[in-house]
Amino acid sequence: MPSTLSCKKCGKETRYDGSFGGAPCEYCGYKLPHIYVLLGLLPFLLYFSALGTIELIFAPPIPDELKILGGMAGLILLWYLYAQWSQRKT
C-alpha cells in the first residue's frame, strides 16, 4: 500500500498510514479523504453478485475448473480497473 494517496475532495497527495479511511486531509481537512480504502470491497460485491446471477440464470455448460480460472482472472481485472479508476486525477 502506498504511503500517500490522493484526497477525493481536493486531489492533493495526503499521508496514508494504513488505517481504515486514513487520517484527515492535511490540506483541506476532509475527514475521509481516501475513497479507495473505504470502498475496497466494492469490486468483490459487484463481481460475485454478477457471477452468481450469470450462474443462476444461464448456467453455462463449462467445466467447473474453467469457471474458477476465468472467475479469478475476471476478479483480478475488475480489482485493477477499480484501483485505477479510484485513484484517477481529476
C-alpha positions in Angstrom: 0.0 0.0 0.0 1.4 3.4 -0.9 2.4 5.9 1.9 0.4 8.6 0.2 -3.0 8.6 -1.6 -4.8 11.4 -3.3 -7.6 13.1 -1.4 -11.0 12.6 -3.0 -12.0 16.2 -2.3 -9.0 18.4 -3.2 -7.0 15.8 -5.2 -3.6 16.5 -3.4 -1.4 13.7 -2.1 -2.1 13.1 1.6 -0.4 10.8 4.1 -1.8 7.3 4.4 -0.8 5.2 7.4 -2.7 2.0 6.6 -5.7 2.6 8.9 -9.3 2.3 7.6 -10.1 5.6 5.8 -6.8 7.2 6.9 -6.2 10.5 8.7 -8.0 13.7 7.7 -6.6 15.5 4.7 -3.6 17.8 5.6 -4.7 20.4 3.0 -8.5 20.7 3.0 -9.3 18.9 6.3 -11.7 16.4 4.7 -12.3 13.6 7.3 -12.4 10.6 4.9 -10.0 11.5 2.0 -9.2 8.0 0.7 -12.3 6.6 -1.1 -10.3 3.6 -2.5 -9.6 2.4 1.1 -13.3 2.8 2.2 -14.8 1.1 -0.9 -12.2 -1.6 -1.3 -14.8 -4.4 -1.1 -16.9 -2.9 -3.9 -15.2 -5.0 -6.7 -15.9 -8.2 -4.7 -19.5 -7.4 -4.2 -20.1 -6.4 -7.8 -18.1 -9.4 -9.1 -19.7 -12.1 -7.0 -23.2 -10.8 -7.5 -22.7 -10.8 -11.2 -21.1 -14.2 -11.2 -24.0 -15.6 -9.1 -26.6 -14.1 -11.4 -24.9 -15.5 -14.5 -24.7 -18.9 -12.9 -28.3 -19.0 -11.8 -29.9 -17.6 -14.9 -27.8 -19.0 -17.7 -25.9 -22.0 -16.1 -23.2 -22.1 -18.9 -22.1 -25.6 -19.8 -18.4 -25.0 -18.9 -16.3 -27.3 -16.7 -16.0 -26.0 -13.1 -12.2 -25.7 -13.4 -12.6 -23.2 -16.3 -15.2 -21.3 -14.4 -12.9 -20.9 -11.4 -10.0 -19.9 -13.6 -12.0 -17.4 -15.6 -13.7 -16.1 -12.5 -10.4 -15.4 -10.7 -9.0 -13.7 -13.8 -12.1 -11.5 -14.0 -11.9 -10.6 -10.3 -8.3 -9.5 -10.7 -9.1 -7.5 -13.7 -12.0 -5.8 -12.0 -10.0 -5.0 -8.9 -7.2 -3.5 -11.1 -9.7 -1.4 -13.1 -11.3 -0.2 -9.9 -8.0 0.7 -8.3 -7.0 2.7 -11.4 -10.4 4.5 -11.6 -10.5 5.4 -7.9 -7.0 7.0 -8.0 -7.6 9.0 -11.2 -6.5 12.6 -11.2 -9.4 15.0 -11.6 
